[in-house]
Amino acid sequence: MKTIANRTTTGAYRAAIIALLGFFFWVLLVTGLHLLPAHAGQRARGVSPERQLAHLKDRLHLEDDQINQIRPILEDMAARRETIRERYHSQEQSGRVATREEMQTLRRETEARLAEILTAEQMDAFRALREEQRERRRKRAQP
């Protein structure tokens, strides 16, 4: 009888310890993931400069020399965009406002740089493309 009681008690303790260890592992995993930098193991948010360039080439019928001039502008914009996101990542509402303002400034600067390279017709098409993108984002944001 003692053997059966000891085995039952030992089994219950073992199950409790395993459950407790599982719980602690889960807590460590969840808190550890939260503490990782936003960019660890993830691709950067947004579309890559090369993908943007390919899309613009198709939509705006870019010439090779335009592509070579636009590539560094898009790469610079992507790097600056990521810097802005990282700077305000942990902040609440004030960070969102600052992020939005800096992103708007970045978009205006990028558009001005592109206006020096694109023809008037291409620039009109570029602005129309941006408006299409804004509309798609608005529709996704609506419940």
C-alpha positions as CSV (number, residue, x, y, z in Angstrom):
1,M,0.0,0.0,0.0
2,K,2.8,2.4,0.9
3,T,4.3,1.9,-2.5
4,I,1.1,2.8,-4.4
5,A,0.5,5.9,-2.2
6,N,4.1,7.0,-2.7
7,R,3.9,6.6,-6.5
8,T,0.6,8.5,-6.6
9,T,2.0,11.3,-4.5
10,T,5.3,11.4,-6.5
11,G,3.4,11.4,-9.8
12,A,1.2,14.3,-8.6
13,Y,4.3,16.3,-7.5
14,R,6.0,15.6,-10.8
15,A,2.9,16.8,-12.7
16,A,2.7,19.9,-10.6
17,I,6.4,20.7,-11.1
18,I,6.2,20.1,-14.8
19,A,3.1,22.4,-15.0
20,L,4.9,25.1,-12.9
21,L,8.0,24.9,-15.0
22,G,5.9,25.2,-18.2
23,F,4.2,28.2,-16.8
24,F,7.5,29.9,-15.9
25,F,8.9,29.1,-19.3
26,W,5.8,30.7,-20.9
27,V,6.2,33.8,-18.8
28,L,9.9,34.1,-19.7
29,L,9.1,33.6,-23.3
30,V,6.4,36.2,-23.4
31,T,8.4,38.8,-21.5
32,G,11.6,38.0,-23.4
33,L,9.9,38.6,-26.7
34,H,8.5,41.9,-25.5
35,L,12.0,43.1,-24.5
36,L,13.6,42.3,-27.8
37,P,14.3,45.3,-30.1
38,A,11.5,45.9,-32.6
39,H,13.8,45.0,-35.6
40,A,15.2,41.7,-34.1
41,G,14.3,38.8,-36.3
42,Q,11.9,40.9,-38.4
43,R,12.2,42.5,-41.7
44,A,11.9,46.2,-41.7
45,R,8.5,47.7,-42.0
46,G,7.4,49.0,-45.3
47,V,8.4,48.2,-48.9
48,S,12.0,47.8,-49.8
49,P,13.6,50.5,-51.9
50,E,14.2,48.0,-54.7
51,R,10.6,47.0,-54.7
52,Q,9.5,50.6,-54.7
53,L,11.8,51.4,-57.6
54,A,10.5,48.4,-59.6
55,H,6.9,49.6,-59.0
56,L,7.8,53.2,-60.0
57,K,9.7,52.0,-63.1
58,D,6.5,50.2,-64.3
59,R,4.0,52.9,-63.3
60,L,6.1,56.0,-64.3
61,H,8.0,54.4,-67.3
62,L,11.3,55.5,-65.9
63,E,14.5,55.7,-68.0
64,D,17.7,54.0,-66.9
65,D,19.3,57.3,-65.8
66,Q,16.3,58.2,-63.8
67,I,16.4,54.8,-62.0
68,N,20.0,55.4,-61.1
69,Q,19.2,58.8,-59.7
70,I,16.1,57.7,-57.8
71,R,17.6,54.5,-56.2
72,P,19.8,56.4,-53.6
73,I,16.8,58.7,-52.8
74,L,14.6,55.8,-52.0
75,E,17.4,54.0,-50.0
76,D,18.0,57.2,-48.0
77,M,14.2,57.6,-47.4
78,A,14.0,54.0,-46.1
79,A,16.9,54.4,-43.7
80,R,15.6,57.7,-42.4
81,R,12.1,56.2,-42.0
82,E,13.4,53.4,-39.9
83,T,15.5,55.8,-37.8
84,I,12.3,57.8,-37.1
85,R,10.4,54.7,-36.1
86,E,13.1,53.5,-33.8
87,R,13.4,56.9,-32.2
88,Y,9.7,57.0,-31.2
89,H,9.0,53.3,-30.9
90,S,8.5,53.2,-27.1
91,Q,6.6,56.5,-26.8
92,E,2.9,56.8,-26.5
93,Q,0.7,59.5,-28.0
94,S,3.4,62.2,-28.1
95,G,5.7,59.8,-30.0
96,R,2.9,59.2,-32.6
97,V,2.5,62.9,-33.2
98,A,6.2,63.4,-33.6
99,T,6.5,60.4,-35.8
100,R,3.7,61.6,-38.1
101,E,5.2,65.1,-38.3
102,E,8.7,63.8,-39.2
103,M,7.3,61.3,-41.7
104,Q,5.4,64.0,-43.4
105,T,8.5,66.1,-43.6
106,L,10.4,63.2,-45.0
107,R,7.8,62.5,-47.6
108,R,7.8,66.2,-48.7
109,E,11.6,66.2,-48.9
110,T,11.6,63.0,-50.9
111,E,8.9,64.3,-53.3
112,A,10.9,67.5,-53.8
113,R,14.0,65.5,-54.7
114,L,12.0,63.3,-57.1
115,A,10.6,66.4,-58.7
116,E,14.1,67.4,-59.8
117,I,14.4,64.1,-61.7
118,L,11.0,63.2,-63.0
119,T,9.2,65.0,-65.9
120,A,6.0,66.9,-65.1
121,E,3.9,64.0,-66.4
122,Q,5.8,61.5,-64.3
123,M,5.4,63.7,-61.3
124,D,1.6,63.9,-61.9
125,A,1.5,60.1,-62.1
126,F,3.6,59.8,-59.0
127,R,1.2,62.0,-57.0
128,A,-1.8,60.0,-58.3
129,L,0.0,56.8,-57.2
130,R,0.5,58.3,-53.7
131,E,-3.1,59.2,-53.5
132,E,-4.1,55.7,-54.5
133,Q,-1.9,54.3,-51.7
134,R,-3.5,56.7,-49.2
135,E,-6.9,55.6,-50.2
136,R,-6.0,51.9,-49.8
137,R,-4.6,52.6,-46.3
138,R,-7.7,54.5,-45.3
139,K,-9.9,51.6,-46.4
140,R,-7.8,49.1,-44.5
141,A,-8.0,51.3,-41.4
142,Q,-11.8,51.5,-41.5
143,P,-13.6,48.8,-39.5
